[in-house]
C-alpha cells in the first residue's frame, strides 16, 4: 500500500520533537480524518535553520510531516513557502489516492508557521 | 526481517483447518459430479451435500429443510432482507441497529431508495441495543427487524433473545446476522426466536465463499436470482459442493469444541486486555463482559489506529482497525461513533481478534511489542504533549 520511502519516513521520522525557543509555530488539523500536526521553526537571516514536528495521524501523515521537514530545512522562507502538498507527496514516491489528503496536513502546517513568522516580524 | 507471525485478525477471516481441508479435498477431483445428476456418482455427491446440511442444521438446532447454502454472510443477509421486502406489495417499515455490518446497513439504505422506511436504533456506550427502544420503534407497517448477534468490530453481544422475543410477540419477522457468533458461542435458533439467521464458514475455520441462511419453516420470500431449482429455488445455481462439504465439517468441529475454545479464548482475551490497559490511557471499546470470547478492541489515546497497525505489522503482528485511515473512508468507524466515542478516540482504535491457533506466547509477544510502539507514537503526538 505504501512506498518504501513512506515506510522509511514512518519508521525513522526525521526532525521529530519541539523547539522551545521557536521563532514560529504552525498548527493544523483535519477535522474530517482527525489528524493534527504542529510544526516549529527556528529561523536565522530568513533561512530555516532548524525545524521540528509533532503529528497525530496515520502512516501517511507522519511520513508527510517528516518528508516536509527534510525538504525545507536550510531553505529560505520564500523558497519554503513555494512547497506544495503535491511536492511532498511526489518526494515520497506518491501516496495512495485516499491518502493524498494526509500530505495536505504537512504543507498547510508549514504555511501556518510561515504566516506566524511573518506576523512576528511585523510586530517587532 | 522478522520471521514470527502472530495472526490476530480472526474477525476478518480464519485459516481453514486441516481436518476441514482434507475432508473437502476429494470433492474437487474425484467426487466432482453435479449433485443434481441422476447417475450414481451424482447421487453420492447429493448425499454428501445433504449430510453437510444436517450438520449445519444440528449446529443451529434447526431442521434440514430450514438451511439454505449461499455464497456467504453478505449474500445471506441480502437474500433475507431483500427477499422479504420483494414479497411485499407496498413499501413498509424496517428496524435495524446503527452498528450493523455494512452487509446489512447498505441493504437497508438501498431498500430506503426503493420506498421503504428504515429505523436505525441507537446503542448505549457499550454498543448494545435496548429491547425497550425496539418496542418503541415498532410501527403499524413494520415488517422486518434485523439485529446482529454480535458486533464484528467491538465484539459486543446483543440481547438477541430479548430482541427476538419482542419481534415474535408482535408477529414481525426477525433476522439476525450471526456471522461472528456461530462456532464461538452456544445457541439455537428457537431460543433466539429467529426467523432468519446468516452465517459464513470462513469465520469458523471453514472455506471462504460459502455460507448459509437459516429460514424458519413456513416463511415464503422472493428469491434474488432466477435459475434452477437448487436450494429449493431460493439460491439457484450449481452448488459449491467443496464449500458446502467444508462448511459442514467446520461447523460440526467448531460447535463441538465451543466449551473448551470459549474458555481458552476468554482467558487469552482478558490477559491481552489487562496487559494493554497497563500501558496506560488505553481504553476497552465494547462491553466488558458481554463480548465475543476472542475480541479485544481498544483505543490508544493520543495516537491513531493505522499508525499502530503499521507498527504492529512490522513486528509480524496482524491486527485490524476501524479507524478512518485504514478503512477506505475518512470517517471514523460508524460503530464507535454510534457509541458516542469522540473523534480522536474513535481514530485510535485497534482490534485484535483471537482464534483457534493463538497461544499464551502470542499474548506475551504482542504485549512485549505494543508498549514501545505506543510509547514511540505518543512521543511524536502533539495531543500527547499537550495533555
Interface residues (C-beta under 8 A of the other chain):
Chain A: X2 X7 X10 X11 X13 X16 X18 X27 X31 X32 X33 X34 X35 X36 X37 X38 X54 X55 X56 X57 X58 X59 X60 X61 X62 X98 X99 X101 X102
Chain B: X302 X303 X304 X305 X306 X307 X310 X314 X323 X324 X325 X326 X328 X330 X331 X332 X343 X344 X346 X347 X379 X380 X381 X382 X383 X384 X385
